[in-house]
Amino acid sequence: MSNSWHQFDTGFVPTAKPDRDTIIVTRNSPLISTVSRKRSGEYLICGDSFLGGGGCREATVDEAAEYLAHSPHWAHVMRLTLKLGWHDVHRALGKL
């Protein structure tokens, strides 16, 4: 495991919310970050807080993949993108 580029034993494990077409990637209370699909090829990256603030920005497939790649649970994120049918992001993650 020490030769792996990706750590699997640290941080919040990403969670898919199929009803919202969203992957929650960080949860450092009170901060929650998500990547959501608006429609195929169009994504939103959101950083939000229970205390207010945060915001969302539109993202390309490559930007969404890059953001998701920051999770220490890269292999799990790969599975979640397949589960949600985000094949474009899944392919982009595989190239990182």
C-alpha positions in Angstrom: 0.0 0.0 0.0 2.9 2.4 0.6 3.6 2.5 -3.2 0.0 3.5 -4.0 -0.6 7.1 -5.3 -3.9 7.1 -3.5 -4.5 6.6 0.2 -7.5 4.4 1.2 -7.5 4.8 5.0 -8.0 8.5 5.6 -10.7 11.1 5.4 -14.4 11.0 4.7 -15.5 8.2 2.4 -17.3 9.7 -0.6 -21.0 9.0 -0.7 -23.3 8.8 -3.8 -26.8 10.3 -3.6 -28.5 8.9 -6.7 -31.7 10.7 -6.1 -29.8 14.0 -6.4 -27.2 12.8 -9.0 -24.5 13.9 -6.5 -21.3 12.7 -4.9 -20.5 14.1 -1.5 -16.7 14.2 -1.4 -15.8 15.9 1.8 -17.5 16.4 5.1 -15.4 18.4 7.5 -18.2 19.7 9.7 -19.5 22.2 9.1 -18.2 22.0 5.5 -19.7 19.7 2.8 -18.4 19.6 -0.7 -20.2 17.9 -3.6 -20.0 17.3 -7.3 -23.4 17.1 -9.0 -24.4 16.4 -12.6 -26.8 18.9 -14.2 -27.0 16.8 -17.4 -24.5 14.8 -19.4 -21.3 16.7 -19.7 -22.3 19.5 -17.3 -21.4 19.4 -13.6 -21.5 21.6 -10.6 -18.9 21.8 -7.9 -20.3 23.0 -4.6 -18.7 23.9 -1.3 -21.4 24.6 1.3 -21.6 25.1 5.0 -24.3 24.5 7.6 -23.4 28.0 8.8 -24.0 29.7 5.4 -21.7 30.7 2.7 -20.1 28.5 0.1 -21.5 28.4 -3.4 -21.5 26.4 -6.6 -19.7 26.8 -9.9 -20.3 25.1 -13.2 -17.6 22.6 -14.2 -16.5 20.7 -17.2 -16.1 16.9 -17.2 -12.3 17.3 -16.7 -12.8 19.9 -13.9 -15.3 17.5 -12.1 -12.8 14.6 -12.4 -9.9 16.7 -11.1 -12.0 17.8 -8.1 -13.0 14.2 -7.3 -9.4 13.0 -7.7 -8.5 15.0 -4.6 -10.3 12.5 -2.5 -8.0 10.0 -0.7 -10.6 7.4 -1.7 -9.9 7.4 -5.4 -10.9 3.8 -6.1 -14.2 4.3 -4.3 -14.8 7.5 -6.3 -14.2 5.5 -9.5 -16.9 3.0 -8.4 -19.4 5.8 -7.5 -19.0 7.5 -10.9 -19.9 4.1 -12.6 -22.8 3.6 -10.2 -24.2 7.0 -11.1 -23.6 6.5 -14.8 -21.1 9.4 -15.0 -19.1 7.5 -17.7 -17.5 10.7 -19.0 -16.1 11.6 -15.6 -15.1 8.0 -14.9 -13.0 8.0 -18.1 -11.4 11.3 -17.2 -10.6 10.1 -13.7 -8.9 7.0 -15.2 -6.5 9.3 -17.2 -5.4 11.3 -14.1 
